[in-house]
């Protein structure tokens, strides 16, 4: 099995590139650019649809034959303000010119020409609490099932306070058995505050044939091909992650691990 934990392979320019081929799966792609003011990033979507997420900073963006002006607002992801994003269908080009130092995530999945290019956020995205106690976390839904913006992609941001867990109680979405659950591959792009901190993510199946526990650091990406995938932040460090999911059906249905089923709310 390909490695699940991916460290950035640089500090400037494209620093992550996860493709279906490199991940050993069929749907999700994830790339990340860290640009300095004046830098340019450009790609062609090809057979894939894309959501560009302005994780931090500002950039002037063109795509699908349109000038989308300057996207981005927050300079630190831990401001927790709604992100500026852009949906681009398959079969088009895009270009971003950095106005400030910025971080741009490129989330991709198979496109079907079913949706038009459009801005997503910051309007219409509201930070929402989920969970209780030390399972409390806060969500910015960018393009989940209720937002009919995409053919395949499901994208959301999560903020876990220091000492809290997220993607918990442990759950999986690794079978194409709707409406009981859906098959969705998933990536986690992690950030920590302070940046020298660490978090924990475990990826495991009920039979433990897959059972990996990883220390994640600021800027790491974890791939979840199947199984349960909880993560936690130690006391003293906030955790952020950007989730990208996709599969044969654009619906998010999951089942809990048997040993934590009673904790589901």
ABEGO torsion letter per residue (X at the ends): XBBABBBBABABEBABBBBAAAAGBAABBBBBBBBBBGBBBBBBAEABBBBBBBABEBBBBBBGGBBAEBBEABABAAAGBBBBBBBBBBGBBBBBBBABBBBBBBBBBBBAGABBBBBBOABGBBBBBBEBEAABBBBBBABBAABBABAABBBBBBBBBBGBBBGOBBBBBABBBOAABBBBBBBBBBBBOBAABBBBBBBBBAAGABBBBBBBBBGBBBBBABEBBBBBBBBGBBBBBBBBBBBABBBBBBBBBAAAAAABX
